[in-house]
Amino acid sequence: MTVHIEFDADRRFTDQFELQWGRLTSTGERVLRRTARTPDASRLVRAEVHAGRLLDAQPGTTYPAQLCRVVDHDLTGAAQPYVTSTYRGVPVAGQPGAPLPETLLKIFGDLLVAIQHLAKAGLTHGAIVPEFVLWDGHHAQLVNLGETVAVGEPARAALDPQWQPPAGPDGLRLATEADDVYQAGMVVFCIALQRGPAGAAEVREELGRGGGSALSALLEGVFADEPRDRPDAHQLLRRVEEARYEPVWQSADPADATTATIKIPQQYSPPPPPPLPSSMPVATTARAAVALSPARDEFRRLVEAKQQYREQRNAPQRVAWRWSRSLVDVLWYSRDELPSQIIMGVLALVVIGVPLTLILLIATTLGGSK
């Protein structure tokens, strides 16, 4: 199948690649073609093509939007091997200003989904850094699959040591999902605070100084030295979902001016209440009412909708219908041969038809006797 791509006129060159952006004519998706210029770049191109094939071959799942998708490649015919992958958005590195909490949670959640899909294919990304995390205003996309390695193999990405999780006592670090979680957490840490990466101990110390803040709660345990002590992607996704419905982002005690706290900018601030008339007495023991945030209202709406759905699903008629349909599916697909399936169908007609025939005969008899 031929892929039609309209490439932009301008090209960029790095030490390893020739870069050319374009757009798929069929869908309008933006793509990036990377043509190798060195033997090491050729290895990266082949690794990305291999990772793309493994991800495409996953049964029963659709390709995740949170990962770039290989749409075209040539490893043998071209003078220099190349790979073309989807490229949606711009890197989060260097974007001005700290993102809003909602944006930060969305980026972190999308990275965790990408990590989960890579793990299902037996892969780790190994190079989750801001330059390879794209944001289009709605979703994040993890690109550059050239450094992917199988789970359990030695990690090989040539990154700044500050981006790499702590190695074992022997200096060897085997690729695990926990390493991708560590790097994704470091991306969130850096873009939230608008700073560069740091060692695990330094990050833990800085998050500890902001104890109780939204960021420290979100990234708790992510920077542990031992991979087994870090939360997995599924646990962190639950944290992200819970944080989205929190009415207030907790922060450290503002009275402690000497402690460096980590705060995420507030997305929503309720307006101050109108002043009371001077003639109205004010109770000294009264508590000020706190307006519910839009996130809490949305959470309640989702809870009510989910409860209504469960009640409808548990209705006796729907339960009986699902049970009958599942029984028919089991009986039908347990027969591989066509004659067996025909016999099964005839028996089903007999089981259904005989009672109906008896009912009709009884009704006819009673109707004729009147």
C-alpha positions in Angstrom: 0.0 0.0 0.0 1.4 3.4 -1.1 1.3 6.2 1.4 0.9 9.6 -0.2 2.7 12.4 1.7 3.0 16.1 0.9 6.3 17.2 2.3 7.2 20.8 3.2 9.8 22.6 1.2 12.2 23.3 4.1 14.5 20.6 5.6 16.6 20.5 8.7 19.9 18.7 9.4 21.3 17.4 12.6 24.4 15.4 13.3 22.5 12.1 12.8 19.4 12.9 10.7 17.9 14.8 7.8 14.5 16.0 9.0 11.5 16.7 6.8 8.0 17.5 7.9 4.9 16.8 5.8 1.3 15.8 5.9 -0.6 12.7 4.9 -2.9 13.5 2.0 -5.5 10.9 3.1 -6.0 12.1 6.7 -4.2 15.5 7.0 -2.0 14.2 9.9 1.4 15.8 10.3 4.4 13.5 9.9 8.1 13.7 10.3 10.5 11.8 8.0 14.0 11.1 9.6 16.6 10.0 7.1 19.8 8.5 8.7 23.1 10.2 8.0 25.3 7.9 10.2 25.5 4.2 11.1 24.2 4.9 14.6 21.2 6.8 13.1 20.5 3.8 10.9 20.3 1.7 14.0 17.8 4.1 15.5 15.7 4.0 12.3 15.6 0.2 12.3 14.7 0.2 16.0 11.7 2.5 15.4 10.4 0.5 12.5 10.7 -2.7 14.6 8.8 -1.0 17.5 6.1 0.2 15.2 5.6 -3.4 13.9 5.3 -4.8 17.4 2.8 -2.1 18.4 0.7 -2.7 15.2 0.6 -6.4 15.9 -1.0 -6.1 19.3 -4.2 -8.1 19.2 -7.6 -6.7 20.2 -6.3 -3.1 20.7 -6.4 0.0 18.5 -3.2 2.0 18.0 -2.9 4.6 20.8 -3.1 8.2 19.8 -0.6 8.9 22.6 2.2 7.2 20.6 3.6 8.2 17.2 2.7 5.7 14.4 5.1 4.6 11.7 3.4 5.2 8.4 6.3 4.8 5.9 9.8 3.5 5.9 12.6 2.1 3.7 15.4 0.1 5.2 16.9 -1.5 2.1 15.9 0.2 -1.2 17.0 3.8 -0.3 20.6 4.8 -0.2 20.0 6.0 3.3 17.3 4.3 5.4 14.5 6.5 6.6 11.3 6.2 8.7 8.2 8.5 8.6 6.1 8.7 11.7 3.1 10.8 12.8 4.1 14.0 14.6 1.2 15.8 16.3 1.9 19.1 18.2 5.0 20.8 19.4 7.5 19.7 22.0 6.7 20.7 25.6 10.3 21.7 26.0 10.9 25.4 25.9 7.2 26.4 26.0 6.8 29.7 28.0 5.1 29.6 31.3 4.0 26.7 33.6 1.0 24.8 32.3 -2.3 24.8 34.1 -3.1 21.9 36.4 -5.6 20.4 33.9 -3.0 20.5 31.1 -0.3 19.0 33.4 -2.5 16.1 34.4 -3.5 15.5 30.8 0.1 15.4 29.6 1.0 13.0 32.5 -2.0 10.8 31.9 -1.3 10.5 28.1 2.4 9.6 28.8 1.2 6.9 31.2 -1.1 5.5 28.6 1.7 5.4 26.1 3.9 3.6 28.6 1.2 1.0 29.2 0.9 0.3 25.5 4.6 0.0 25.1 4.7 -2.4 28.0 2.0 -4.6 26.5 4.2 -5.0 23.4 7.2 -5.9 25.7 8.9 -2.6 25.1 10.2 0.4 27.1 10.7 3.8 25.5 13.9 4.7 27.4 14.1 8.3 26.2 11.1 10.2 27.6 12.3 13.8 27.7 10.5 17.1 26.9 11.9 17.2 23.4 10.1 14.0 22.5 6.8 14.8 24.3 4.5 16.8 21.9 1.4 18.8 22.9 -1.3 20.0 20.6 -3.6 21.7 23.1 -5.7 18.6 23.6 -3.4 15.5 23.9 0.2 14.6 24.4 2.0 12.3 22.0 5.3 10.5 22.7 7.5 10.3 19.6 11.0 9.0 18.8 10.7 5.2 19.2 14.3 4.6 18.1 15.6 4.1 21.6 13.0 1.4 22.5 14.4 -1.8 23.9 12.7 -5.0 25.2 11.8 -5.2 28.8 14.8 -6.8 30.7 17.4 -5.8 28.2 20.2 -3.3 29.1 19.1 0.3 28.7 21.0 2.0 25.9 19.6 5.5 25.5 22.4 8.1 25.5 20.8 10.7 27.7 22.0 13.2 30.2 22.5 11.3 33.5 20.0 13.6 35.2 17.2 12.0 33.0 18.3 8.4 33.8 17.0 6.5 36.8 19.5 5.3 39.4 21.5 2.3 38.2 22.0 -0.9 40.3 25.0 -1.6 42.5 26.9 -3.0 39.6 26.2 0.0 37.4 24.0 -1.9 35.1 20.4 -0.8 34.5 17.9 -3.1 32.9 15.0 -1.6 31.0 11.7 -1.7 32.9 8.3 0.0 32.8 9.4 1.7 36.1 12.2 3.5 34.3 9.7 5.0 31.8 7.5 6.0 34.8 10.5 7.7 36.3 11.3 9.7 33.2 7.6 10.7 32.6 7.5 11.9 36.2 10.7 13.9 35.6 9.1 15.6 32.5 6.1 16.6 34.6 8.4 17.9 37.4 10.4 20.0 35.0 7.6 21.6 33.0 5.6 22.2 36.2 8.5 24.1 37.9 10.0 25.4 34.6 13.4 24.0 35.5 15.8 21.4 34.3 16.1 17.8 35.5 17.9 16.7 38.7 19.1 13.6 40.4 16.6 11.3 42.2 17.7 12.4 45.7 17.5 16.1 44.8 14.0 15.8 43.3 12.8 13.9 46.4 14.2 16.6 48.7 12.5 19.4 46.7 9.2 17.6 46.6 9.5 16.9 50.3 9.8 20.6 51.0 6.5 21.1 49.2 4.9 18.3 51.3 1.1 18.4 50.8 1.2 20.2 47.5 -0.5 18.8 44.4 2.7 18.1 42.7 4.3 16.2 45.6 1.2 14.1 46.0 1.0 13.3 42.3 4.6 12.2 42.1 5.0 10.5 45.4 7.2 7.4 45.0 8.0 8.0 41.4 11.6 8.9 42.0 12.4 6.0 44.3 15.9 4.5 43.7 14.5 0.9 43.4 12.2 0.2 40.4 10.0 -2.0 42.5 9.3 0.9 45.0 7.9 3.1 42.2 4.1 3.1 41.5 3.2 1.5 38.1 1.5 3.3 35.3 -1.9 2.0 36.3 -1.6 3.3 39.9 -0.5 6.7 38.6 -3.4 6.9 36.2 -5.8 6.4 39.2 -4.0 9.3 40.9 -4.4 11.5 37.8 -8.2 10.7 37.6 -8.6 11.5 41.3 -6.7 14.7 41.0 -8.9 15.9 38.2 -11.9 15.8 40.5 -10.3 17.4 43.5 -12.1 20.7 44.2 -9.0 22.4 45.7 -5.3 21.8 44.9 -3.7 21.3 48.3 -0.5 23.4 48.9 2.0 23.7 51.7 1.2 26.0 54.7 1.6 29.6 53.2 2.4 30.9 56.7 5.8 29.1 56.6 7.6 31.8 54.4 11.0 30.3 55.0 10.1 26.9 53.4 10.3 26.6 49.6 7.0 25.2 48.6 5.9 23.7 45.3 2.7 25.1 44.0 0.8 24.6 40.8 -1.0 27.7 39.4 -4.7 27.6 40.2 -7.0 27.1 37.2 -10.1 28.2 39.1 -10.6 30.8 41.8 -14.1 31.4 43.1 -15.1 35.1 43.2 -15.2 36.7 46.6 -18.7 36.9 48.2 -20.5 40.2 48.0 -20.3 42.5 51.1 -23.2 42.2 53.6 -25.3 45.3 54.2 -24.2 47.3 57.2 -27.5 46.8 58.9 -27.4 43.0 58.8 -26.0 41.4 62.0 -23.1 39.0 61.4 -22.8 35.9 63.6 -19.4 35.6 65.0 -19.5 31.8 64.9 -20.8 31.6 61.3 -18.6 29.8 58.7 -18.1 31.3 55.2 -19.7 29.2 52.5 -17.2 27.9 49.9 -18.4 27.6 46.4 -18.0 24.3 44.7 -15.6 24.2 41.9 -16.6 23.2 38.3 -14.5 20.0 38.8 -16.6 18.9 41.8 -19.9 19.6 39.9 -18.6 17.6 36.9 -17.6 14.8 39.3 -21.1 14.7 40.8 -22.6 14.6 37.4 -20.4 11.7 36.3 -21.2 9.8 39.5 -25.0 10.2 39.0 -24.7 9.2 35.3 -22.7 6.1 36.2 -25.2 5.1 39.0 -28.1 5.5 36.5 -26.2 3.3 34.0 -25.6 0.6 36.5 -29.3 0.6 37.6 -30.4 0.2 33.9 -27.8 -2.5 33.3 -28.9 -4.5 36.4 -32.6 -4.4 35.4 -34.0 -8.0 35.3 -34.9 -7.8 31.6 -31.4 -6.7 30.5 -29.7 -9.3 32.8 -31.9 -12.1 31.3 -31.2 -10.9 27.7 -27.4 -10.8 28.3 -27.5 -14.2 29.9 -29.5 -15.7 27.0 -27.3 -14.1 24.4 -24.1 -15.3 26.1 -25.5 -18.9 26.4 -26.3 -18.9 22.7 -22.8 -17.6 21.8 -21.1 -20.3 23.9 -23.2 -23.1 22.5 -22.9 -21.9 18.9 -19.1 -21.2 18.8 -18.3 -24.3 20.7 -19.2 -26.2 17.5 -16.5 -25.9 14.8 -18.1 -28.0 12.2 -21.1 -26.8 10.0 -23.3 -30.0 10.6 -23.0 -29.5 14.3 -24.0 -25.9 14.0 -27.0 -26.9 11.9 -28.1 -29.5 14.4 -27.7 -26.9 17.2 -29.8 -24.5 15.3 -32.6 -27.0 14.7 -32.6 -28.0 18.3 -32.9 -24.3 19.3 -35.9 -23.9 16.9 -37.5 -27.0 18.4 -37.0 -25.8 22.0 -38.5 -22.4 21.1 -41.1 -23.6 18.7 -42.7 -26.4 20.7 -43.9 -24.2 23.6 -45.1 -21.5 21.2 -47.1 -24.1 19.2 -48.7 -25.5 22.4 -49.6 -22.0 23.5 -51.2 -21.2 20.1 -53.2 -24.5 20.2 -54.4 -23.9 23.7 -55.4 -20.3 22.8 -57.2 -21.5 19.7 -59.0 -24.3 21.6 -60.2 -21.9 24.3 -61.2 -19.3 21.8 -63.2 -21.8 19.7 -65.0 -23.3 22.8 -66.6 -19.9 23.7 
